[in-house]
C-alpha cells in the first residue's frame, strides 16, 4: 500500500477568543485546564489546514511553536484526537501561546492578533529541515512571517523542499502584519498562490502592478494572469470568492466554480479547508474542475459548522468524497 502524502502546515497555532465565549468545537476537555474565559476556539491557518489535510487521508504535520502554558497544553490535548501530527511542535519557555481576539462585522470575522507570541520565534531545527526535504506539499502564509526569526525559518524550509513539492502560499492578509517584501519573497518560493477576491487588488498594489478594485470575474482573471507572468515558479493562482465560489487560473487554462448555497455558521477556517482540499487533489493530479469542486465542498462544509476544526463523521466524509468523485 502506498504511503500517504506528507503535508506540512507551517506557521501560527493559536486560540481564537470569540465574543460569544469559549468553545472547543464540540469536543469536551477532560484535561483539567480551566475552560472559563481563558479558552476559545483553536485555530491558526496552518493548523486548520493540517487538520483538514489529515482528515483527507494524508500524513499532515503542524510546524509551529507554543508556550509552556495552559493554552499550549490545551492545544495539544485538543489536537490529540485529530489527524494532525503535533510531535514536531516547538515549546517556547519565554513566550505565550498565540491568542487572537475575534469580533464579527456583518458575519465576517475581524481579528486582533496579540504579539509577541510563541510562533513568532520558530527555530530552524534539523528535524524541521528533514521534514521539509521529504514533504509532498507545504502551506505557509504571511502572518507567521511578521517576525524576522519565523520569517527566515519559513522561507528556508520552503527553499529546502524538493522540486516536486507543492508549495502553497496562502496570502491571508492580516493588517498590519504584511509587507510587499514578505509577499514578493514568498511568491518567489511558491508554486501555488491562494487568496480571496478582496486580497487580490491589495497584493497587486503592494507589488507595484495595476489593480482593479471591482472584483469581476474578468478582473480577477486578469490579476491572476499578471501574477503568473511576474513569478515564473507559480503554476496556479487560486482565488476564493466567498459565497460566489472560486476561480483557479493556470498559464494554460482557468475554471470558475459557483460555490454551494449553505447556511453559514461562521467562516473561520473555511478558506483553510479549501486550501487543504486543493493540496490533496493537486497531489493526485486532478483537473481544475475537480480541484474547484473539492475546495468548495470542504470549504462550505466548514463554513456551515461552528469553529475551524468541527467534528467530522465518517458518513459526512464519505458523502463529500462521493460528491467530489461524481462532480465531473
C-alpha positions, 0 to 999 in steps of 0.5 A, spaced: 500 500 500 502 506 498 504 511 503 500 517 504 502 524 502 506 528 507 503 535 508 506 540 512 502 546 515 507 551 517 506 557 521 501 560 527 497 555 532 493 559 536 486 560 540 481 564 537 477 568 543 470 569 540 465 574 543 460 569 544 465 565 549 469 559 549 468 553 545 472 547 543 468 545 537 464 540 540 469 536 543 469 536 551 476 537 555 477 532 560 484 535 561 483 539 567 485 546 564 480 551 566 475 552 560 472 559 563 474 565 559 481 563 558 479 558 552 476 559 545 476 556 539 483 553 536 485 555 530 491 558 526 491 557 518 496 552 518 493 548 523 486 548 520 489 546 514 493 540 517 487 538 520 483 538 514 489 535 510 489 529 515 482 528 515 483 527 507 487 521 508 494 524 508 500 524 513 499 532 515 504 535 520 503 542 524 510 546 524 509 551 529 511 553 536 507 554 543 508 556 550 509 552 556 502 554 558 495 552 559 493 554 552 499 550 549 497 544 553 490 545 551 492 545 544 495 539 544 490 535 548 485 538 543 489 536 537 490 529 540 484 526 537 485 529 530 489 527 524 494 532 525 501 530 527 503 535 533 510 531 535 514 536 531 511 542 535 516 547 538 515 549 546 517 556 547 519 557 555 519 565 554 513 566 550 505 565 550 501 561 546 498 565 540 491 568 542 487 572 537 481 576 539 475 575 534 469 580 533 464 579 527 462 585 522 456 583 518 458 575 519 465 576 517 470 575 522 475 581 524 481 579 528 486 582 533 492 578 533 496 579 540 504 579 539 509 577 541 507 570 541 510 563 541 510 562 533 513 568 532 520 565 534 520 558 530 527 555 530 530 552 524 531 545 527 534 539 523 528 535 524 524 541 521 529 541 515 528 533 514 521 534 514 521 539 509 526 535 504 521 529 504 514 533 504 509 532 498 506 539 499 507 545 504 502 551 506 505 557 509 502 564 509 504 571 511 502 572 518 507 567 521 512 571 517 511 578 521 517 576 525 524 576 522 526 569 526 519 565 523 520 569 517 527 566 515 525 559 518 519 559 513 522 561 507 528 556 508 524 550 509 520 552 503 527 553 499 529 546 502 523 542 499 524 538 493 522 540 486 516 536 486 513 539 492 507 543 492 508 549 495 502 553 497 502 560 499 496 562 502 496 570 502 491 571 508 492 578 509 492 580 516 493 588 517 498 590 519 502 584 519 504 584 511 509 587 507 510 587 499 517 584 501 514 578 505 509 577 499 514 578 493 519 573 497 514 568 498 511 568 491 518 567 489 518 560 493 511 558 491 508 554 486 501 555 488 498 562 490 491 562 494 487 568 496 480 571 496 477 576 491 478 582 496 486 580 497 487 580 490 487 588 488 491 589 495 497 584 493 497 587 486 498 594 489 503 592 494 507 589 488 507 595 484 502 592 478 495 595 476 489 593 480 482 593 479 478 594 485 471 591 482 472 584 483 469 581 476 470 575 474 474 578 468 478 582 473 480 577 477 482 573 471 486 578 469 490 579 476 491 572 476 494 572 469 499 578 471 501 574 477 503 568 473 507 572 468 511 576 474 513 569 478 515 564 473 515 558 479 507 559 480 503 554 476 496 556 479 493 562 482 487 560 486 482 565 488 476 564 493 470 568 492 466 567 498 459 565 497 460 566 489 465 560 489 472 560 486 476 561 480 483 557 479 487 560 473 493 556 470 498 559 464 494 554 460 487 554 462 482 557 468 475 554 471 470 558 475 466 554 480 459 557 483 460 555 490 454 551 494 448 555 497 449 553 505 447 556 511 453 559 514 455 558 521 461 562 521 467 562 516 473 561 520 477 556 517 473 555 511 478 558 506 483 553 510 479 547 508 479 549 501 486 550 501 487 543 504 482 540 499 486 543 493 493 540 496 490 533 496 487 533 489 493 537 486 497 531 489 493 526 485 493 530 479 486 532 478 483 537 473 481 544 475 474 542 475 475 537 480 480 541 484 474 547 484 469 542 486 473 539 492 475 546 495 468 548 495 465 542 498 470 542 504 470 549 504 462 550 505 462 544 509 466 548 514 463 554 513 456 551 515 459 548 522 461 552 528 469 553 529 475 551 524 476 544 526 468 541 527 467 534 528 467 530 522 463 523 521 465 518 517 458 518 513 459 526 512 466 524 509 464 519 505 458 523 502 463 529 500 468 524 497 462 521 493 460 528 491 467 530 489 468 523 485 461 524 481 462 532 480 465 531 473 
